[in-house]
Amino acid sequence: MTDHYDIEVTFPVNVQALNSLNNQQAKLKAIQDWNSDPSVGILTSAGADYIGWEKVPNRDENLSVASQDELSVFPADWPVSYV
């Protein structure tokens, strides 16, 4: 395995996130849900349920030669977007 970059850019989404467990009532509800059916609910989350990839704009302009060489094996439209 080689090292890889991880740059996180966040966008607002309409889903329940783990930080909702900071609310005491939400936490108690999550525990009740878990006790009723441990296969559903926020406590089944491993913390990375939604991941998306975004293209790097003008990747040749701002990256080192080594990075450009590494990226050259991928087509220009990678990653492919599916709608």
C-alpha positions in Angstrom: 0.0 0.0 0.0 1.3 3.5 -0.8 0.4 6.7 0.9 -2.4 8.7 -0.7 -3.8 12.2 -0.3 -7.1 12.7 1.5 -8.5 16.2 1.1 -11.9 16.5 2.6 -14.5 18.9 1.1 -17.8 18.8 2.8 -21.2 19.7 1.4 -24.5 19.9 3.3 -26.7 16.8 2.8 -30.0 15.9 4.2 -29.1 12.7 6.1 -28.7 11.9 9.8 -25.0 12.0 10.7 -23.1 10.6 13.7 -22.8 14.1 15.3 -26.6 13.9 15.9 -25.7 11.6 18.8 -24.4 14.7 20.6 -28.1 15.4 21.3 -29.1 13.3 24.4 -32.6 12.5 23.1 -31.3 11.4 19.7 -28.7 9.2 21.4 -31.4 7.6 23.6 -33.6 7.0 20.5 -30.6 5.5 18.6 -29.9 3.1 21.5 -33.6 2.1 21.6 -33.5 1.5 17.8 -30.4 -0.6 18.2 -31.9 -2.7 20.9 -35.0 -3.3 18.8 -33.1 -4.2 15.6 -29.3 -3.9 15.5 -29.3 -4.1 11.7 -30.7 -0.6 11.2 -30.2 2.8 12.5 -27.5 5.4 13.0 -25.5 3.1 15.3 -24.8 0.7 12.4 -22.7 3.3 10.7 -18.9 2.8 10.5 -18.6 6.6 10.0 -18.1 6.7 6.2 -21.4 5.8 4.7 -21.3 8.4 1.9 -18.1 9.1 -0.1 -17.9 11.0 -3.4 -15.0 11.7 -5.7 -14.5 15.0 -7.4 -12.3 15.8 -10.4 -9.3 18.0 -9.8 -9.6 21.0 -12.1 -6.6 21.7 -14.3 -4.7 19.0 -12.7 -1.6 19.7 -14.9 -1.3 23.3 -13.8 -1.0 23.0 -10.0 0.6 19.6 -9.4 4.2 18.5 -9.2 5.7 16.6 -12.2 5.8 13.5 -10.0 2.0 13.9 -9.3 1.3 14.5 -12.9 3.2 11.3 -13.8 1.2 9.3 -11.3 -2.1 10.7 -12.6 -1.2 10.2 -16.3 -2.3 6.5 -16.1 -5.9 7.6 -15.6 -8.1 9.0 -18.4 -8.8 12.7 -18.4 -12.5 12.1 -17.5 -11.6 10.0 -14.4 -13.3 9.5 -12.1 -16.4 9.0 -14.2 -19.6 10.6 -13.0 -22.8 8.6 -13.1 -26.1 10.4 -12.7 
